[in-house]
Amino acid sequence: MKKKVNNNLYIDDEERDFFESLDYSKTQSVPNLKEEVEVYKKAAKEQYSKRRAISIRLLEYDIQKLKAKSKEEGIPYQTLIASAVHKYANSR
């Protein structure tokens, strides 16, 4: 069962134990931290935000089922389809 740590973070007992086991006294800050963070943000944005429109023909029945499923999940149906394709392409 996940427990609330702060307003935006919930962790379970295993995660809590892991964080408590870390020895933060041996960590070092990266020189020019702000610049490093920006470099990685830019790389992540370039890697994961490249989207391309495509056309695909699907059965009307499948589209209706996907739309119903997306309503259950509370996300747009195209987002649901993109997520499913991404998971399949990455063998998850």
N, CA, C and O atoms as a GROMACS GRO file, in nm:
protein
  368
    1MET      N    1   0.083  -0.118   0.000
    1MET     CA    2   0.000   0.000   0.000
    1MET      C    3   0.088   0.124   0.000
    1MET      O    4   0.182   0.135   0.078
    2LYS      N    5   0.056   0.217  -0.087
    2LYS     CA    6   0.136   0.338  -0.097
    2LYS      C    7   0.092   0.438   0.010
    2LYS      O    8  -0.026   0.451   0.040
    3LYS      N    9   0.191   0.506   0.067
    3LYS     CA   10   0.164   0.608   0.168
    3LYS      C   11   0.205   0.744   0.113
    3LYS      O   12   0.305   0.756   0.042
    4LYS      N   13   0.129   0.844   0.148
    4LYS     CA   14   0.156   0.979   0.101
    4LYS      C   15   0.277   1.035   0.176
    4LYS      O   16   0.280   1.037   0.299
    5VAL      N   17   0.378   1.082   0.099
    5VAL     CA   18   0.497   1.142   0.158
    5VAL      C   19   0.482   1.293   0.162
    5VAL      O   20   0.509   1.357   0.263
    6ASN      N   21   0.437   1.349   0.050
    6ASN     CA   22   0.403   1.491   0.044
    6ASN      C   23   0.287   1.506  -0.053
    6ASN      O   24   0.225   1.407  -0.092
    7ASN      N   25   0.255   1.629  -0.092
    7ASN     CA   26   0.137   1.652  -0.176
    7ASN      C   27   0.138   1.576  -0.307
    7ASN      O   28   0.032   1.543  -0.359
    8ASN      N   29   0.256   1.548  -0.364
    8ASN     CA   30   0.264   1.489  -0.496
    8ASN      C   31   0.330   1.352  -0.500
    8ASN      O   32   0.344   1.295  -0.608
    9LEU      N   33   0.370   1.297  -0.387
    9LEU     CA   34   0.450   1.175  -0.388
    9LEU      C   35   0.391   1.069  -0.296
    9LEU      O   36   0.366   1.094  -0.178
   10TYR      N   37   0.369   0.951  -0.353
   10TYR     CA   38   0.324   0.836  -0.276
   10TYR      C   39   0.428   0.726  -0.295
   10TYR      O   40   0.467   0.698  -0.408
   11ILE      N   41   0.472   0.664  -0.187
   11ILE     CA   42   0.568   0.554  -0.197
   11ILE      C   43   0.522   0.439  -0.109
   11ILE      O   44   0.451   0.458  -0.010
   12ASP      N   45   0.564   0.317  -0.148
   12ASP     CA   46   0.530   0.201  -0.067
   12ASP      C   47   0.645   0.171   0.029
   12ASP      O   48   0.747   0.240   0.027
   13ASP      N   49   0.629   0.069   0.112
   13ASP     CA   50   0.730   0.037   0.214
   13ASP      C   51   0.865   0.003   0.152
   13ASP      O   52   0.970   0.043   0.204
   14GLU      N   53   0.864  -0.070   0.040
   14GLU     CA   54   0.990  -0.107  -0.026
   14GLU      C   55   1.063   0.018  -0.076
   14GLU      O   56   1.184   0.031  -0.059
   15GLU      N   57   0.989   0.110  -0.135
   15GLU     CA   58   1.049   0.234  -0.184
   15GLU      C   59   1.103   0.317  -0.068
   15GLU      O   60   1.211   0.374  -0.077
   16ARG      N   61   1.026   0.323   0.042
   16ARG     CA   62   1.071   0.398   0.160
   16ARG      C   63   1.200   0.339   0.214
   16ARG      O   64   1.294   0.412   0.246
   17ASP      N   65   1.206   0.206   0.225
   17ASP     CA   66   1.328   0.140   0.273
   17ASP      C   67   1.446   0.171   0.184
   17ASP      O   68   1.557   0.194   0.233
   18PHE      N   69   1.423   0.171   0.053
   18PHE     CA   70   1.530   0.202  -0.041
   18PHE      C   71   1.584   0.343  -0.017
   18PHE      O   72   1.705   0.363  -0.006
   19PHE      N   73   1.493   0.441  -0.011
   19PHE     CA   74   1.537   0.579   0.008
   19PHE      C   75   1.608   0.598   0.142
   19PHE      O   76   1.704   0.675   0.151
   20GLU      N   77   1.562   0.530   0.244
   20GLU     CA   78   1.626   0.540   0.374
   20GLU      C   79   1.764   0.475   0.375
   20GLU      O   80   1.849   0.510   0.457
   21SER      N   81   1.789   0.380   0.285
   21SER     CA   82   1.918   0.312   0.280
   21SER      C   83   2.026   0.393   0.208
   21SER      O   84   2.145   0.362   0.219
   22LEU      N   85   1.987   0.493   0.136
   22LEU     CA   86   2.084   0.572   0.061
   22LEU      C   87   2.171   0.655   0.154
   22LEU      O   88   2.123   0.712   0.252
   23ASP      N   89   2.298   0.660   0.123
   23ASP     CA   90   2.392   0.739   0.203
   23ASP      C   91   2.418   0.870   0.131
   23ASP      O   92   2.507   0.880   0.046
   24TYR      N   93   2.340   0.971   0.165
   24TYR     CA   94   2.351   1.100   0.097
   24TYR      C   95   2.478   1.175   0.134
   24TYR      O   96   2.512   1.273   0.068
   25SER      N   97   2.549   1.131   0.238
   25SER     CA   98   2.673   1.201   0.277
   25SER      C   99   2.783   1.182   0.173
   25SER      O  100   2.881   1.257   0.172
   26LYS      N  101   2.769   1.082   0.085
   26LYS     CA  102   2.871   1.055  -0.016
   26LYS      C  103   2.836   1.114  -0.152
   26LYS      O  104   2.910   1.094  -0.249
   27THR      N  105   2.726   1.185  -0.161
   27THR     CA  106   2.688   1.243  -0.290
   27THR      C  107   2.757   1.376  -0.312
   27THR      O  108   2.792   1.445  -0.216
   28GLN      N  109   2.775   1.411  -0.436
   28GLN     CA  110   2.836   1.539  -0.472
   28GLN      C  111   2.748   1.607  -0.575
   28GLN      O  112   2.687   1.543  -0.661
   29SER      N  113   2.743   1.736  -0.565
   29SER     CA  114   2.667   1.813  -0.662
   29SER      C  115   2.749   1.823  -0.791
   29SER      O  116   2.872   1.823  -0.789
   30VAL      N  117   2.679   1.831  -0.902
   30VAL     CA  118   2.744   1.845  -1.032
   30VAL      C  119   2.782   1.992  -1.050
   30VAL      O  120   2.700   2.080  -1.024
   31PRO      N  121   2.904   2.019  -1.096
   31PRO     CA  122   2.938   2.158  -1.126
   31PRO      C  123   2.843   2.210  -1.234
   31PRO      O  124   2.806   2.135  -1.325
   32ASN      N  125   2.803   2.334  -1.225
   32ASN     CA  126   2.711   2.394  -1.323
   32ASN      C  127   2.582   2.314  -1.334
   32ASN      O  128   2.539   2.278  -1.443
   33LEU      N  129   2.522   2.286  -1.220
   33LEU     CA  130   2.403   2.201  -1.214
   33LEU      C  131   2.292   2.250  -1.305
   33LEU      O  132   2.231   2.170  -1.377
   34LYS      N  133   2.263   2.378  -1.304
   34LYS     CA  134   2.153   2.430  -1.386
   34LYS      C  135   2.177   2.402  -1.534
   34LYS      O  136   2.084   2.365  -1.606
   35GLU      N  137   2.299   2.421  -1.580
   35GLU     CA  138   2.331   2.395  -1.720
   35GLU      C  139   2.316   2.246  -1.753
   35GLU      O  140   2.265   2.210  -1.859
   36GLU      N  141   2.362   2.160  -1.662
   36GLU     CA  142   2.351   2.015  -1.683
   36GLU      C  143   2.205   1.973  -1.691
   36GLU      O  144   2.167   1.892  -1.776
   37VAL      N  145   2.123   2.026  -1.603
   37VAL     CA  146   1.980   1.993  -1.604
   37VAL      C  147   1.918   2.034  -1.737
   37VAL      O  148   1.840   1.958  -1.794
   38GLU      N  149   1.953   2.151  -1.786
   38GLU     CA  150   1.898   2.199  -1.913
   38GLU      C  151   1.941   2.109  -2.030
   38GLU      O  152   1.861   2.083  -2.120
   39VAL      N  153   2.065   2.063  -2.028
   39VAL     CA  154   2.114   1.973  -2.133
   39VAL      C  155   2.029   1.846  -2.137
   39VAL      O  156   1.987   1.802  -2.244
   40TYR      N  157   2.005   1.787  -2.020
   40TYR     CA  158   1.927   1.663  -2.015
   40TYR      C  159   1.780   1.686  -2.045
   40TYR      O  160   1.715   1.602  -2.106
   41LYS      N  161   1.727   1.799  -2.003
   41LYS     CA  162   1.587   1.832  -2.038
   41LYS      C  163   1.572   1.843  -2.189
   41LYS      O  164   1.476   1.792  -2.246
   42LYS      N  165   1.668   1.911  -2.252
   42LYS     CA  166   1.662   1.929  -2.397
   42LYS      C  167   1.672   1.794  -2.467
   42LYS      O  168   1.597   1.767  -2.562
   43ALA      N  169   1.763   1.709  -2.422
   43ALA     CA  170   1.780   1.577  -2.483
   43ALA      C  171   1.653   1.494  -2.467
   43ALA      O  172   1.611   1.427  -2.562
   44ALA      N  173   1.592   1.497  -2.349
   44ALA     CA  174   1.469   1.421  -2.327
   44ALA      C  175   1.357   1.474  -2.414
   44ALA      O  176   1.280   1.397  -2.472
   45LYS      N  177   1.347   1.605  -2.423
   45LYS     CA  178   1.241   1.664  -2.504
   45LYS      C  179   1.258   1.625  -2.651
   45LYS      O  180   1.160   1.590  -2.718
   46GLU      N  181   1.382   1.631  -2.701
   46GLU     CA  182   1.406   1.594  -2.840
   46GLU      C  183   1.377   1.446  -2.865
   46GLU      O  184   1.324   1.410  -2.970
   47GLN      N  185   1.412   1.363  -2.769
   47GLN     CA  186   1.393   1.219  -2.786
   47GLN      C  187   1.247   1.178  -2.779
   47GLN      O  188   1.201   1.095  -2.857
   48TYR      N  189   1.174   1.236  -2.685
   48TYR     CA  190   1.040   1.186  -2.658
   48TYR      C  191   0.927   1.273  -2.710
   48TYR      O  192   0.810   1.238  -2.694
   49SER      N  193   0.959   1.385  -2.772
   49SER     CA  194   0.850   1.470  -2.820
   49SER      C  195   0.840   1.470  -2.972
   49SER      O  196   0.757   1.542  -3.028
   50LYS      N  197   0.921   1.392  -3.039
   50LYS     CA  198   0.914   1.385  -3.185
   50LYS      C  199   0.793   1.300  -3.223
   50LYS      O  200   0.796   1.178  -3.214
   51ARG      N  201   0.690   1.367  -3.266
   51ARG     CA  202   0.570   1.297  -3.308
   51ARG      C  203   0.547   1.325  -3.455
   51ARG      O  204   0.582   1.431  -3.507
   52ARG      N  205   0.489   1.229  -3.520
   52ARG     CA  206   0.463   1.242  -3.663
   52ARG      C  207   0.322   1.190  -3.690
   52ARG      O  208   0.285   1.082  -3.644
   53ALA      N  209   0.247   1.265  -3.764
   53ALA     CA  210   0.112   1.223  -3.798
   53ALA      C  211   0.117   1.113  -3.904
   53ALA      O  212   0.194   1.121  -4.000
   54ILE      N  213   0.035   1.011  -3.885
   54ILE     CA  214   0.024   0.903  -3.982
   54ILE      C  215  -0.124   0.874  -4.005
   54ILE      O  216  -0.210   0.915  -3.927
   55SER      N  217  -0.152   0.805  -4.112
   55SER     CA  218  -0.288   0.756  -4.138
   55SER      C  219  -0.286   0.605  -4.125
   55SER      O  220  -0.193   0.538  -4.170
   56ILE      N  221  -0.389   0.553  -4.063
   56ILE     CA  222  -0.400   0.408  -4.047
   56ILE      C  223  -0.547   0.371  -4.058
   56ILE      O  224  -0.633   0.440  -4.004
   57ARG      N  225  -0.574   0.264  -4.125
   57ARG     CA  226  -0.712   0.219  -4.140
   57ARG      C  227  -0.739   0.109  -4.038
   57ARG      O  228  -0.670   0.008  -4.031
   58LEU      N  229  -0.844   0.132  -3.958
   58LEU     CA  230  -0.883   0.036  -3.856
   58LEU      C  231  -1.031   0.002  -3.875
   58LEU      O  232  -1.105   0.079  -3.937
   59LEU      N  233  -1.071  -0.110  -3.823
   59LEU     CA  234  -1.212  -0.147  -3.827
   59LEU      C  235  -1.291  -0.049  -3.740
   59LEU      O  236  -1.246  -0.010  -3.633
   60GLU      N  237  -1.408  -0.010  -3.787
   60GLU     CA  238  -1.494   0.082  -3.711
   60GLU      C  239  -1.523   0.027  -3.572
   60GLU      O  240  -1.524   0.101  -3.474
   61TYR      N  241  -1.546  -0.102  -3.563
   61TYR     CA  242  -1.573  -0.168  -3.435
   61TYR      C  243  -1.456  -0.147  -3.338
   61TYR      O  244  -1.476  -0.115  -3.221
   62ASP      N  245  -1.333  -0.165  -3.388
   62ASP     CA  246  -1.214  -0.147  -3.304
   62ASP      C  247  -1.201  -0.003  -3.257
   62ASP      O  248  -1.166   0.023  -3.142
   63ILE      N  249  -1.230   0.091  -3.346
   63ILE     CA  250  -1.223   0.233  -3.308
   63ILE      C  251  -1.323   0.263  -3.197
   63ILE      O  252  -1.289   0.332  -3.101
   64GLN      N  253  -1.445   0.212  -3.210
   64GLN     CA  254  -1.546   0.235  -3.107
   64GLN      C  255  -1.505   0.173  -2.973
   64GLN      O  256  -1.526   0.233  -2.868
   65LYS      N  257  -1.447   0.055  -2.977
   65LYS     CA  258  -1.398  -0.010  -2.854
   65LYS      C  259  -1.283   0.070  -2.792
   65LYS      O  260  -1.276   0.085  -2.670
   66LEU      N  261  -1.194   0.122  -2.877
   66LEU     CA  262  -1.083   0.203  -2.827
   66LEU      C  263  -1.134   0.332  -2.764
   66LEU      O  264  -1.083   0.376  -2.660
   67LYS      N  265  -1.234   0.393  -2.825
   67LYS     CA  266  -1.292   0.516  -2.769
   67LYS      C  267  -1.357   0.488  -2.634
   67LYS      O  268  -1.345   0.567  -2.541
   68ALA      N  269  -1.427   0.375  -2.624
   68ALA     CA  270  -1.490   0.339  -2.496
   68ALA      C  271  -1.384   0.314  -2.390
   68ALA      O  272  -1.397   0.359  -2.276
   69LYS      N  273  -1.278   0.241  -2.428
   69LYS     CA  274  -1.169   0.212  -2.335
   69LYS      C  275  -1.100   0.341  -2.290
   69LYS      O  276  -1.064   0.356  -2.173
   70SER      N  277  -1.082   0.435  -2.384
   70SER     CA  278  -1.016   0.561  -2.349
   70SER      C  279  -1.102   0.643  -2.252
   70SER      O  280  -1.048   0.713  -2.166
   71LYS      N  281  -1.234   0.634  -2.266
   71LYS     CA  282  -1.322   0.704  -2.170
   71LYS      C  283  -1.305   0.645  -2.031
   71LYS      O  284  -1.299   0.718  -1.932
   72GLU      N  285  -1.296   0.511  -2.024
   72GLU     CA  286  -1.274   0.445  -1.895
   72GLU      C  287  -1.144   0.492  -1.831
   72GLU      O  288  -1.137   0.514  -1.710
   73GLU      N  289  -1.039   0.507  -1.915
   73GLU     CA  290  -0.908   0.548  -1.867
   73GLU      C  291  -0.898   0.698  -1.842
   73GLU      O  292  -0.809   0.745  -1.772
   74GLY      N  293  -0.992   0.774  -1.902
   74GLY     CA  294  -0.991   0.919  -1.884
   74GLY      C  295  -0.886   0.989  -1.969
   74GLY      O  296  -0.834   1.094  -1.931
   75ILE      N  297  -0.853   0.930  -2.083
   75ILE     CA  298  -0.755   0.990  -2.173
   75ILE      C  299  -0.812   0.991  -2.316
   75ILE      O  300  -0.901   0.912  -2.347
   76PRO      N  301  -0.761   1.081  -2.402
   76PRO     CA  302  -0.807   1.081  -2.541
   76PRO      C  303  -0.774   0.948  -2.610
   76PRO      O  304  -0.672   0.886  -2.579
   77TYR      N  305  -0.859   0.907  -2.702
   77TYR     CA  306  -0.839   0.775  -2.764
   77TYR      C  307  -0.711   0.769  -2.848
   77TYR      O  308  -0.648   0.664  -2.857
   78GLN      N  309  -0.672   0.881  -2.910
   78GLN     CA  310  -0.547   0.879  -2.987
   78GLN      C  311  -0.426   0.862  -2.896
   78GLN      O  312  -0.328   0.799  -2.933
   79THR      N  313  -0.434   0.919  -2.776
   79THR     CA  314  -0.328   0.901  -2.678
   79THR      C  315  -0.320   0.755  -2.635
   79THR      O  316  -0.211   0.700  -2.619
   80LEU      N  317  -0.435   0.693  -2.616
   80LEU     CA  318  -0.440   0.551  -2.580
   80LEU      C  319  -0.377   0.465  -2.689
   80LEU      O  320  -0.299   0.374  -2.660
   81ILE      N  321  -0.410   0.494  -2.814
   81ILE     CA  322  -0.354   0.418  -2.926
   81ILE      C  323  -0.203   0.438  -2.933
   81ILE      O  324  -0.128   0.342  -2.950
   82ALA      N  325  -0.158   0.564  -2.920
   82ALA     CA  326  -0.014   0.592  -2.925
   82ALA      C  327   0.059   0.520  -2.813
   82ALA      O  328   0.169   0.468  -2.833
   83SER      N  329  -0.002   0.516  -2.694
   83SER     CA  330   0.059   0.446  -2.581
   83SER      C  331   0.070   0.296  -2.608
   83SER      O  332   0.173   0.235  -2.578
   84ALA      N  333  -0.035   0.238  -2.663
   84ALA     CA  334  -0.033   0.095  -2.694
   84ALA      C  335   0.072   0.062  -2.799
   84ALA      O  336   0.144  -0.038  -2.786
   85VAL      N  337   0.082   0.144  -2.900
   85VAL     CA  338   0.184   0.123  -3.005
   85VAL      C  339   0.323   0.136  -2.945
   85VAL      O  340   0.412   0.056  -2.975
   86HIS      N  341   0.342   0.237  -2.860
   86HIS     CA  342   0.473   0.258  -2.797
   86HIS      C  343   0.512   0.138  -2.712
   86HIS      O  344   0.625   0.090  -2.720
   87LYS      N  345   0.419   0.089  -2.631
   87LYS     CA  346   0.447  -0.028  -2.547
   87LYS      C  347   0.480  -0.150  -2.632
   87LYS      O  348   0.573  -0.224  -2.600
   88TYR      N  349   0.405  -0.172  -2.738
   88TYR     CA  350   0.429  -0.286  -2.826
   88TYR      C  351   0.565  -0.273  -2.894
   88TYR      O  352   0.641  -0.370  -2.900
   89ALA      N  353   0.596  -0.154  -2.945
   89ALA     CA  354   0.722  -0.131  -3.015
   89ALA      C  355   0.842  -0.151  -2.922
   89ALA      O  356   0.951  -0.189  -2.967
   90ASN      N  357   0.822  -0.126  -2.793
   90ASN     CA  358   0.930  -0.140  -2.697
   90ASN      C  359   0.917  -0.266  -2.614
   90ASN      O  360   0.979  -0.278  -2.508
   91SER      N  361   0.838  -0.361  -2.663
   91SER     CA  362   0.820  -0.494  -2.604
   91SER      C  363   0.782  -0.490  -2.456
   91SER      O  364   0.838  -0.564  -2.375
   92ARG      N  365   0.687  -0.404  -2.422
   92ARG     CA  366   0.639  -0.400  -2.284
   92ARG      C  367   0.499  -0.449  -2.280
   92ARG      O  368   0.438  -0.455  -2.174
   0.00000   0.00000   0.00000
